[in-house]
Amino acid sequence: MDNLRGRFKFNNKNDDVKLRKRKSLLYAKDEGSLDTGVLSVALFSGAFRLMNCFLVRSSFVPDEYWQSLEVSHHMVFNYGYLTWEWKAGIRGFSYPLFFALIYKILHYVNYDSVHLLIWIPRIIQALLAAFADVKFFFLIQSLENLDVAKWAFFCQLCSWFTWYCCTRTLTNSMETTLASLALYYFPLQGSKTHSSMKYLILVALAIIVRPTAMIVWLPLLVHHFWQEDDKLRLITHYYIPIGALTVVTSTVIDCMFYEKWILVQFNFLKFNILQGVADFYGSHPWHWYISQGFVVVIGPHLPFFLHGCTIASKRYKVLLVAVIWTIMIYSLLPHKEFRFIYPVLPFCMVFCGISLASLKAWQRAAAFSLLVTNLVPALYTGLVHQRGTLDAMSHLQKLCNISTVANHPHPDVLFLMPCHSTPFYSHIHCPLKMRFLECPPDLEEAYTDEALRFYNDPLRWLRESFPPESSLPSHLVLFDVLEKEISWFVHQNKYVRTAEIFHTHFPEGRVGGSIFIYERH
């Protein structure tokens, strides 16, 4: 009997050991598959966004160059042009400093070619966007399940507006990337990845990049405060220290580069909100974001977003509130642009993913239609629409070689286009003499900017700017719609058209379908 009992105990021990080994093997297998899954999603996202980067060869708005790369180029190479915002002190140097450090490294290792100066910042922006996509996928997986995460990830990747914007060197693009990363750590109900410290630091960085990021995050910050049990600790350990560190850091950076004491965030609000300087660049009716802006930005995802809002869990209501709040606040401001509401697009993709995951019978058909309807505008706007201004700079960059030739007249380029239509020295990278029609706003009622004076009477402006026997520019760059109006000046001074560059199929106002480059002979 004792012998049998001993055998029984021995067998139990063996079984226990085997069971532990089996569990450890299963755990190791799960860990390995998890690591493989993370690596697969990361590699796919990285490759996708790099392809995204190189398939966007068009221009969107002047700020993607004039508020980032042009400033960075000026910081490192000490020549270029800074727009009126930098003279008025309403822009922060923190975001351009990010690219300036890249430029400095390239310059230090003697690899500061114009192609690398253009593409390296965009590649880094693309990789950051890919990192945000990965975090977005695993956030939804932790909140829902793998199926919903896959569809939300699919919606994020096939969004035409995200494709169009995420690899650009726009402050809005960086703000949106930081918003996606911050959402990963935000304490949504049921989230296993939340970290108050990490998400608040990312929100603070977004506000440094673009102060209006506070609009997007205010409802989420209030929600976090309301749900937090230890509110005093949240304020004293997180809100105040991180907020203070953000203000101090950005102020120190700005004071260093402005070479005076300055508070950029205050100046930004004073000029754009209190003094209404932003209205100088156009105004829209209050309903523009509702009737046009949001519809265009979310694009074909709109029906899935609306459906997702009706079936999503209550824990996602705070994201919907943030979307509505942001649209509502921006609707109160006269000056409106599509890119201003871009940071809420990742929030919308959560609802789109939930919607697609629930469509069992029509899932494949819905996904196919979503892909096709986004693919067409993504490729067209990225490769065709408004690409001429970048192609024109590539053409002009060849003049840098001429400017170094001894005993050869130095090129002198005059851009007769709406101000800031093209990038500038960041896409030329040589001290070529260039001039464009300036349009800084002025608070005086009788003020008229140079661009407006030119377009009111182009020939008169040219005669006054270049009287007889004065030095004429060697090259003129203009949209085709202006050619007839200045034809007398062109022929009289022996200018010959040397290039015709396609720009857009949808010319509007002073922006033509093609760009002409004239050279004086």
CORWOSUL-V968317 format. One record per residue. RES is the residue in one letter. SS is DSSP state (@ for helix, = for strand, . for the rest). Layout:
res = {RES/RES}
ss = {SS/SS}
//
This chain:
res = {M/D/N/L/R/G/R/F/K/F/N/N/K/N/D/D/V/K/L/R/K/R/K/S/L/L/Y/A/K/D/E/G/S/L/D/T/G/V/L/S/V/A/L/F/S/G/A/F/R/L/M/N/C/F/L/V/R/S/S/F/V/P/D/E/Y/W/Q/S/L/E/V/S/H/H/M/V/F/N/Y/G/Y/L/T/W/E/W/K/A/G/I/R/G/F/S/Y/P/L/F/F/A/L/I/Y/K/I/L/H/Y/V/N/Y/D/S/V/H/L/L/I/W/I/P/R/I/I/Q/A/L/L/A/A/F/A/D/V/K/F/F/F/L/I/Q/S/L/E/N/L/D/V/A/K/W/A/F/F/C/Q/L/C/S/W/F/T/W/Y/C/C/T/R/T/L/T/N/S/M/E/T/T/L/A/S/L/A/L/Y/Y/F/P/L/Q/G/S/K/T/H/S/S/M/K/Y/L/I/L/V/A/L/A/I/I/V/R/P/T/A/M/I/V/W/L/P/L/L/V/H/H/F/W/Q/E/D/D/K/L/R/L/I/T/H/Y/Y/I/P/I/G/A/L/T/V/V/T/S/T/V/I/D/C/M/F/Y/E/K/W/I/L/V/Q/F/N/F/L/K/F/N/I/L/Q/G/V/A/D/F/Y/G/S/H/P/W/H/W/Y/I/S/Q/G/F/V/V/V/I/G/P/H/L/P/F/F/L/H/G/C/T/I/A/S/K/R/Y/K/V/L/L/V/A/V/I/W/T/I/M/I/Y/S/L/L/P/H/K/E/F/R/F/I/Y/P/V/L/P/F/C/M/V/F/C/G/I/S/L/A/S/L/K/A/W/Q/R/A/A/A/F/S/L/L/V/T/N/L/V/P/A/L/Y/T/G/L/V/H/Q/R/G/T/L/D/A/M/S/H/L/Q/K/L/C/N/I/S/T/V/A/N/H/P/H/P/D/V/L/F/L/M/P/C/H/S/T/P/F/Y/S/H/I/H/C/P/L/K/M/R/F/L/E/C/P/P/D/L/E/E/A/Y/T/D/E/A/L/R/F/Y/N/D/P/L/R/W/L/R/E/S/F/P/P/E/S/S/L/P/S/H/L/V/L/F/D/V/L/E/K/E/I/S/W/F/V/H/Q/N/K/Y/V/R/T/A/E/I/F/H/T/H/F/P/E/G/R/V/G/G/S/I/F/I/Y/E/R/H}
ss = {./@/@/@/@/@/@/@/@/@/@/@/@/@/@/@/@/@/@/@/@/@/@/@/@/@/@/@/@/@/@/@/@/@/@/@/@/@/@/@/@/@/@/@/@/@/@/@/@/@/@/@/@/@/././././././././@/@/@/@/@/@/@/@/@/@/@/@/@/@/@/././././././@/@/@/@/@/./././././@/@/@/@/@/@/@/@/@/@/@/@/@/@/@/./././././@/@/@/@/@/@/@/@/@/@/@/@/@/@/@/@/@/@/@/@/@/@/@/@/@/@/@/@/@/@/././@/@/@/@/@/@/@/@/@/@/@/@/@/./@/@/@/@/@/@/./././././@/@/@/@/@/@/@/@/@/@/@/@/@/@/@/././././././././././@/@/@/@/@/@/@/@/@/@/@/@/@/@/./././@/@/@/@/@/@/@/@/@/@/@/@/@/@/@/./././@/@/@/@/@/@/@/@/@/@/@/@/@/@/@/@/@/@/@/@/@/@/@/@/@/@/@/@/./././././@/@/@/@/@/@/@/@/@/@/@/././@/@/@/@/@/././././././@/@/@/@/@/@/@/@/@/@/@/@/@/@/@/@/@/@/@/@/@/@/@/@/././@/@/@/@/@/@/@/@/@/@/@/@/@/@/@/@/@/@/././././././@/@/@/@/@/@/@/@/@/@/@/@/@/@/@/@/@/@/@/@/@/././././@/@/@/@/@/@/@/@/@/@/@/@/@/@/@/@/@/@/@/@/@/././././@/@/@/@/@/@/@/@/@/././@/@/@/@/@/././././././././=/=/=/=/=/././././././././@/@/@/./././././=/=/=/=/./././././././././././././@/@/@/@/@/@/@/./@/@/@/@/@/@/@/@/./././././././././=/=/=/=/=/@/@/@/./@/@/@/@/@/@/@/@/@/././=/=/=/=/=/=/=/=/./././././=/././=/././=/=/=/=/=/=/=/.}
//
